[in-house]
Amino acid sequence: MTHAGPVVPTAVFGPETAVGAPHALVLAPVTPRWDEGAFFAPVIRTLAGAGLRVTVVDTLSLWDEEADSMAAFVARWRALLPDFGRVDLLCGNALGGAVAQALLPDCAPDTAALLVSGPARTDPVLEERLTRIADLAASGRPGAALALLDQRVLPLGAPGADVTAAATADADTAPVDVEADTAAGRRLAAGMRLLCGIDVTDAVRAHPGPLLQIVGSHSQLVTRRHTAAAPHHRVHVAPGAGMRPHAEQPTEVAALIEAYLWEKGLR
């Protein structure tokens, strides 16, 4: 899959050649490097098991320093979207969820959306947490940035989830890692900063198709207050979950998604 310059890494699951199989396009979250869809494995299994052809894309692959705002970044994805053909289910996780929601006006009106911890808007608390991770990554400390991100994606109160002032200070003053993966650091910093200041509420609420957003009740990052929905959409709050309810509660989330697919005629 190509765009005007860079190659967009993709991974395809399910019945690739089945005539008439519904097509799900999944936009990945911020990852230090492309993981070929591993981040969404439980959901991919559910979608593919329901007979959908699933195309997962590396959302950040279209980023460079010229795409210095979410609007510019989304514009690149908007130009590429037709290359994927018909999309029956548009999915996204975290950053990928934000981009997916911004692209809803460019999709067919009946396109279904499935979002997992995908913010429609941010607030000062979320932006401060994202910026701290981005600053660590940009200053040659991608290891510290990843460690802080790993803490933040855990449910609030879970072992290892407490971000203490002392630990934060240690991360801020950690020496620059001369062996740091520069590309990974750039990706982390860029992805976190792209999310700051977003608000695609109007685009989401105007979407006439079905939408299911799943967030964790104990998320330290994206919570219900960062979501948007029209009356015919649904926001599900997974009890006790953090930023990855699909990984923390795979059985419950799979059942929820399967019911959504049945209800919307996508299986």
The 8 nearest C-alpha neighbors of each residue, nearest first, counted from 0:
[[1, 7, 6, 2, 8, 9, 82, 83],
 [2, 0, 6, 7, 5, 3, 4, 79],
 [1, 3, 4, 5, 79, 6, 0, 7],
 [4, 2, 5, 1, 6, 79, 75, 78],
 [3, 5, 2, 6, 1, 61, 7, 60],
 [6, 4, 2, 7, 1, 3, 61, 60],
 [5, 7, 1, 0, 8, 2, 4, 60],
 [6, 8, 0, 60, 1, 9, 5, 57],
 [9, 7, 57, 56, 6, 10, 0, 60],
 [10, 8, 56, 55, 7, 57, 54, 11],
 [9, 11, 55, 35, 54, 36, 56, 12],
 [12, 10, 54, 53, 55, 9, 13, 15],
 [13, 11, 53, 52, 47, 54, 10, 14],
 [12, 14, 47, 52, 15, 53, 51, 50],
 [13, 15, 52, 17, 16, 50, 51, 12],
 [16, 14, 52, 13, 17, 12, 11, 53],
 [15, 17, 14, 18, 20, 52, 19, 13],
 [18, 16, 14, 20, 15, 19, 52, 50],
 [19, 17, 20, 16, 15, 14, 21, 52],
 [18, 20, 17, 21, 22, 16, 51, 52],
 [21, 19, 17, 18, 51, 52, 22, 50],
 [22, 20, 51, 87, 52, 19, 265, 23],
 [21, 23, 52, 87, 86, 51, 53, 20],
 [24, 22, 88, 53, 89, 87, 86, 52],
 [23, 25, 54, 89, 90, 55, 53, 88],
 [24, 26, 90, 55, 91, 54, 56, 89],
 [27, 25, 95, 91, 56, 58, 55, 90],
 [26, 28, 95, 58, 57, 92, 56, 91],
 [29, 27, 94, 95, 93, 92, 30, 26],
 [30, 28, 190, 94, 187, 27, 31, 59],
 [29, 31, 32, 28, 33, 187, 186, 34],
 [32, 30, 183, 187, 186, 29, 184, 33],
 [31, 33, 30, 183, 34, 186, 182, 29],
 [34, 32, 35, 57, 30, 31, 8, 36],
 [33, 35, 36, 37, 32, 38, 30, 57],
 [36, 34, 10, 37, 33, 9, 55, 57],
 [35, 37, 38, 34, 39, 55, 40, 10],
 [36, 38, 40, 39, 34, 35, 41, 43],
 [39, 37, 36, 40, 34, 27, 28, 35],
 [40, 38, 37, 42, 36, 41, 43, 245],
 [39, 41, 37, 43, 42, 38, 44, 36],
 [42, 40, 44, 43, 39, 249, 245, 45],
 [43, 41, 45, 44, 39, 40, 46, 253],
 [42, 44, 40, 46, 45, 41, 47, 39],
 [45, 43, 47, 41, 42, 46, 48, 40],
 [44, 46, 42, 48, 43, 47, 253, 49],
 [45, 47, 43, 49, 48, 44, 51, 42],
 [46, 48, 13, 51, 50, 44, 49, 45],
 [49, 47, 45, 50, 46, 44, 51, 13],
 [48, 50, 46, 47, 266, 51, 45, 257],
 [51, 49, 47, 48, 266, 20, 13, 52],
 [52, 50, 47, 21, 46, 22, 20, 49],
 [51, 53, 13, 22, 14, 15, 12, 23],
 [54, 52, 23, 12, 11, 51, 24, 22],
 [53, 55, 11, 24, 10, 25, 23, 56],
 [56, 54, 25, 10, 9, 24, 36, 26],
 [57, 55, 9, 26, 58, 8, 27, 25],
 [56, 58, 27, 60, 59, 8, 33, 7],
 [57, 59, 27, 26, 60, 56, 95, 61],
 [58, 60, 62, 61, 57, 29, 190, 186],
 [59, 61, 62, 58, 57, 7, 8, 5],
 [62, 60, 59, 58, 63, 5, 75, 7],
 [63, 61, 59, 60, 66, 72, 64, 65],
 [62, 64, 65, 66, 61, 67, 60, 189],
 [63, 65, 66, 67, 62, 189, 68, 185],
 [66, 64, 67, 63, 62, 71, 68, 72],
 [67, 65, 71, 72, 64, 63, 68, 62],
 [66, 68, 65, 64, 71, 69, 72, 193],
 [69, 67, 71, 70, 66, 193, 72, 192],
 [68, 70, 72, 193, 71, 73, 194, 67],
 [71, 69, 73, 68, 72, 74, 66, 67],
 [72, 70, 74, 66, 68, 69, 73, 75],
 [71, 73, 69, 66, 74, 75, 70, 68],
 [72, 74, 76, 70, 75, 71, 69, 77],
 [75, 73, 77, 71, 72, 76, 70, 78],
 [76, 74, 78, 73, 72, 77, 79, 71],
 [75, 77, 79, 73, 78, 74, 80, 72],
 [78, 76, 74, 80, 75, 79, 73, 102],
 [77, 79, 75, 76, 80, 74, 81, 2],
 [80, 78, 76, 77, 82, 81, 2, 75],
 [79, 81, 77, 82, 78, 83, 76, 84],
 [82, 80, 83, 84, 79, 78, 85, 77],
 [83, 81, 80, 84, 79, 0, 78, 1],
 [84, 82, 81, 80, 85, 86, 79, 24],
 [85, 83, 82, 81, 86, 80, 22, 87],
 [84, 86, 87, 83, 22, 81, 21, 107],
 [85, 87, 22, 88, 23, 84, 24, 89],
 [86, 88, 110, 22, 21, 23, 111, 85],
 [89, 87, 23, 111, 112, 86, 110, 90],
 [90, 88, 112, 24, 23, 111, 113, 25],
 [91, 89, 25, 113, 114, 112, 24, 26],
 [96, 90, 92, 95, 26, 114, 25, 99],
 [91, 93, 96, 115, 95, 28, 117, 116],
 [92, 94, 117, 96, 28, 116, 95, 97],
 [95, 93, 28, 97, 96, 29, 92, 98],
 [94, 96, 91, 26, 27, 28, 92, 98],
 [91, 95, 97, 117, 92, 99, 93, 94],
 [96, 98, 94, 117, 100, 118, 95, 99],
 [97, 99, 101, 95, 96, 100, 73, 102],
 [100, 98, 96, 102, 101, 97, 91, 95],
 [101, 99, 97, 103, 102, 98, 203, 96],
 [100, 102, 98, 99, 103, 199, 97, 202],
 [103, 101, 99, 100, 105, 104, 98, 77],
 [102, 104, 106, 100, 105, 101, 206, 99],
 [105, 103, 102, 106, 202, 206, 101, 107],
 [106, 104, 103, 102, 107, 77, 80, 101],
 [107, 105, 103, 104, 108, 110, 102, 86],
 [106, 108, 110, 109, 105, 104, 103, 86],
 [109, 107, 208, 110, 207, 106, 206, 104],
 [108, 110, 208, 107, 111, 207, 209, 87],
 [111, 109, 87, 107, 208, 108, 88, 106],
 [110, 112, 88, 209, 208, 210, 87, 89],
 [113, 111, 210, 89, 88, 90, 211, 209],
 [114, 112, 90, 211, 210, 212, 89, 91],
 [115, 113, 212, 91, 96, 90, 117, 92],
 [114, 116, 213, 92, 117, 212, 214, 91],
 [117, 115, 214, 93, 221, 92, 242, 213],
 [116, 118, 96, 93, 97, 92, 115, 114],
 [119, 117, 225, 120, 97, 226, 221, 116],
 [118, 120, 226, 199, 198, 200, 97, 227],
 [121, 119, 198, 197, 225, 118, 199, 226],
 [120, 122, 225, 196, 197, 125, 195, 126],
 [121, 123, 125, 124, 126, 120, 196, 225],
 [124, 122, 126, 125, 127, 121, 128, 196],
 [125, 123, 127, 126, 122, 128, 121, 220],
 [124, 126, 128, 127, 122, 123, 220, 121],
 [125, 127, 123, 129, 195, 128, 124, 130],
 [128, 126, 130, 124, 125, 129, 123, 131],
 [129, 127, 125, 131, 126, 130, 124, 132],
 [128, 130, 126, 191, 132, 131, 127, 125],
 [131, 129, 133, 127, 132, 128, 126, 134],
 [130, 132, 134, 128, 133, 129, 127, 135],
 [131, 133, 144, 135, 129, 130, 134, 136],
 [134, 132, 188, 130, 136, 131, 135, 191],
 [133, 135, 137, 131, 136, 132, 130, 138],
 [136, 134, 144, 140, 138, 132, 133, 137],
 [135, 137, 141, 184, 140, 133, 144, 134],
 [136, 138, 134, 135, 139, 188, 184, 133],
 [139, 137, 135, 136, 140, 134, 175, 141],
 [138, 140, 175, 137, 136, 176, 141, 179],
 [139, 141, 136, 135, 143, 142, 175, 138],
 [142, 140, 136, 144, 184, 143, 145, 139],
 [143, 141, 145, 144, 140, 146, 179, 136],
 [142, 144, 146, 140, 141, 145, 170, 147],
 [145, 143, 141, 132, 135, 147, 136, 142],
 [144, 146, 148, 142, 147, 143, 149, 141],
 [145, 147, 143, 149, 148, 144, 142, 150],
 [146, 148, 150, 144, 149, 145, 143, 151],
 [149, 147, 145, 151, 150, 146, 144, 152],
 [150, 148, 146, 147, 152, 151, 145, 153],
 [151, 149, 160, 147, 148, 153, 152, 159],
 [150, 152, 148, 153, 149, 219, 147, 160],
 [151, 153, 242, 149, 150, 241, 148, 219],
 [152, 154, 241, 151, 160, 150, 155, 242],
 [155, 241, 153, 217, 218, 240, 157, 156],
 [154, 156, 217, 157, 219, 160, 218, 153],
 [157, 155, 160, 154, 158, 161, 217, 159],
 [156, 158, 160, 154, 155, 159, 153, 161],
 [159, 157, 160, 156, 161, 153, 154, 155],
 [158, 160, 161, 157, 150, 153, 156, 162],
 [159, 161, 150, 157, 158, 153, 156, 155],
 [162, 160, 159, 163, 156, 150, 155, 158],
 [161, 163, 160, 166, 167, 164, 150, 147],
 [164, 162, 166, 165, 161, 167, 168, 160],
 [163, 165, 167, 166, 168, 162, 169, 161],
 [166, 164, 168, 163, 167, 169, 162, 170],
 [167, 165, 169, 163, 168, 164, 170, 162],
 [166, 168, 164, 170, 169, 165, 163, 171],
 [169, 167, 171, 165, 170, 166, 164, 172],
 [168, 170, 166, 172, 167, 171, 173, 165],
 [169, 171, 167, 173, 168, 172, 143, 166],
 [172, 170, 168, 169, 173, 167, 135, 143],
 [171, 173, 169, 170, 168, 174, 167, 175],
 [174, 172, 170, 171, 169, 175, 140, 143],
 [175, 173, 176, 172, 140, 139, 171, 170],
 [174, 176, 139, 140, 177, 173, 138, 179],
 [175, 177, 179, 178, 140, 139, 174, 141],
 [176, 178, 179, 175, 139, 174, 180, 140],
 [179, 177, 176, 180, 181, 175, 139, 140],
 [180, 178, 176, 177, 181, 139, 141, 140],
 [179, 181, 183, 182, 184, 178, 141, 139],
 [180, 182, 184, 183, 179, 185, 139, 141],
 [181, 183, 185, 184, 180, 186, 31, 32],
 [184, 182, 31, 186, 180, 181, 185, 32],
 [185, 183, 136, 141, 181, 187, 182, 186],
 [186, 184, 182, 188, 183, 187, 189, 181],
 [185, 187, 183, 189, 184, 188, 31, 190],
 [186, 188, 184, 190, 185, 189, 31, 191],
 [189, 187, 133, 185, 191, 136, 186, 190],
 [190, 188, 186, 192, 187, 191, 185, 193],
 [189, 191, 193, 187, 192, 29, 188, 186],
 [190, 192, 129, 188, 189, 193, 194, 133],
 [193, 191, 189, 194, 195, 190, 188, 130],
 [192, 194, 190, 69, 191, 195, 68, 189],
 [195, 193, 192, 191, 197, 196, 94, 190],
 [196, 194, 192, 126, 193, 197, 121, 191],
 [195, 197, 121, 194, 198, 120, 122, 126],
 [198, 196, 120, 195, 194, 121, 199, 119],
 [197, 199, 120, 200, 119, 196, 121, 201],
 [198, 200, 119, 202, 201, 101, 120, 203],
 [199, 201, 203, 227, 202, 198, 119, 204],
 [200, 202, 204, 203, 199, 205, 198, 227],
 [203, 201, 205, 199, 200, 204, 104, 101],
 [204, 202, 200, 206, 205, 201, 100, 228],
 [203, 205, 229, 201, 228, 206, 202, 200],
 [204, 206, 202, 203, 201, 207, 229, 104],
 [205, 207, 203, 204, 208, 202, 103, 104],
 [208, 206, 108, 205, 109, 209, 204, 231],
 [209, 207, 109, 110, 111, 108, 206, 210],
 [210, 208, 111, 232, 112, 207, 231, 211],
 [209, 211, 112, 232, 111, 113, 233, 212],
 [210, 212, 233, 113, 234, 112, 114, 232],
 [211, 213, 114, 234, 115, 113, 235, 233],
 [214, 212, 115, 235, 236, 234, 116, 114],
 [215, 213, 116, 236, 222, 237, 115, 235],
 [214, 216, 240, 241, 237, 218, 217, 236],
 [215, 217, 238, 239, 236, 240, 237, 218],
 [218, 216, 154, 241, 155, 239, 240, 215],
 [241, 217, 219, 215, 242, 154, 220, 216],
 [220, 218, 151, 155, 217, 152, 154, 221],
 [219, 221, 218, 125, 222, 151, 242, 152],
 [222, 220, 116, 225, 118, 218, 219, 242],
 [223, 221, 224, 225, 218, 214, 220, 215],
 [222, 224, 225, 226, 214, 221, 236, 234],
 [225, 223, 222, 226, 221, 227, 120, 121],
 [224, 226, 120, 118, 223, 222, 121, 119],
 [227, 225, 119, 223, 118, 224, 120, 228],
 [228, 226, 200, 119, 203, 204, 225, 229],
 [227, 229, 204, 232, 203, 230, 233, 226],
 [228, 230, 204, 232, 231, 227, 205, 203],
 [231, 229, 232, 228, 233, 204, 227, 209],
 [230, 232, 229, 233, 209, 228, 210, 207],
 [233, 231, 210, 229, 228, 230, 209, 211],
 [234, 232, 211, 210, 235, 212, 231, 228],
 [233, 235, 212, 211, 213, 236, 232, 228],
 [234, 236, 213, 212, 237, 233, 214, 211],
 [235, 237, 214, 215, 216, 213, 238, 234],
 [236, 238, 215, 240, 216, 214, 235, 239],
 [239, 237, 216, 240, 236, 215, 217, 241],
 [238, 240, 217, 216, 237, 215, 154, 241],
 [241, 239, 215, 244, 217, 154, 238, 237],
 [218, 240, 242, 154, 215, 217, 153, 243],
 [241, 243, 152, 218, 116, 215, 244, 153],
 [244, 242, 245, 246, 241, 247, 152, 240],
 [243, 245, 247, 240, 246, 248, 215, 241],
 [244, 246, 249, 243, 248, 252, 247, 41],
 [247, 245, 249, 244, 243, 248, 41, 39],
 [246, 248, 244, 245, 249, 243, 240, 241],
 [247, 249, 244, 245, 251, 246, 250, 252],
 [250, 248, 245, 252, 246, 251, 253, 247],
 [249, 251, 253, 252, 248, 254, 245, 255],
 [252, 250, 254, 253, 249, 248, 255, 245],
 [251, 253, 255, 249, 254, 250, 245, 248],
 [254, 252, 256, 250, 255, 251, 249, 45],
 [255, 253, 257, 251, 252, 256, 258, 250],
 [254, 256, 252, 258, 253, 257, 251, 259],
 [255, 257, 259, 253, 258, 254, 252, 260],
 [258, 256, 254, 260, 259, 255, 253, 261],
 [257, 259, 261, 255, 256, 260, 262, 254],
 [258, 260, 256, 262, 257, 261, 263, 255],
 [261, 259, 265, 257, 263, 258, 262, 266],
 [262, 260, 258, 264, 259, 263, 266, 265],
 [261, 263, 259, 260, 264, 258, 265, 257],
 [264, 262, 260, 261, 265, 259, 209, 111],
 [265, 263, 261, 262, 266, 260, 259, 21],
 [264, 266, 260, 263, 261, 21, 51, 262],
 [265, 49, 264, 261, 260, 50, 51, 21]]
